[in-house]
């Protein structure tokens, strides 16, 4: 709900009080959020048996090896990295395009961004149903291929009805992104042993988030070279192509166990390969 209300409030606030006052209000809100979190008094219970603490470097290496050696986790990580890089490139020039090309003011820009929040909310409400009907694995890449191409509607937009079509494309992007994240997060957790969950998540987040600062730099450079419209086209293309790693993994993994073992399901004695870290020691 905050992703819907935040931009809708920010637009009029910029028009009434100015950008500096709006930034100050946002900073105050984030400070209050941190203070509220600090009031939480419940402490996490420590496990009864605490093993000897390994070195941080060895833990990082173990998590990196596990993710890189697992076909599904590796594909998801690289897809996320390309998607985030392309998304930030797109967003870097989106505001410039909305203001300079389409001539929108703060209120209009806020409404467009609120539409993205509406798409994210709808995605959260429908993610479980879509994953159940389409399948958890294929919905990861289908959500990207079905929604990311619609982001080209924004660089095609001009003042008038095409602007509404562009806003719908952005809302679809948010919807597909949430559906994809819900499905792939569930799959990542189901494929990872409990003791490696933290290291898997940290590795995947580190690599996928690495595209965020790079995307900002490339977005600015691309905007200087090709303009806001050209950068939006590049970002939309990159977000669409981010489905390729997970699509290739899905095609290769059909007929195999969901854990990613190399032995096809139902073959031989029906047991899983103990070489798979996600299955070793499991019945």
Secondary structure, DSSP 8 states (H G I E B T S, - for coil): -HHHHHHHHHHHHHHHH-HHHHHHHHHHHHHHHHHHHHT--------SS------HHHHHHHHHHHHHHSHHHHHHHHHHHHHHHHHHHHHHHHHHIIIIIS---HHHHHHHHHHHHHHHHHHHHHHHHHHHHH-HHHHHHHHHHHHGGGGHHHHT--TTHHHHHHHHHHHHHHHHHHHHHHHHHHHHHHHS-GGGHHHHHHHHHHHHHHHHHHHHHHHHHHHHHHHHHHHHHHHHHHHHHTTHHHHHHHHHHTTB-TT--SSBTT-TTS---TTSTTTTT--
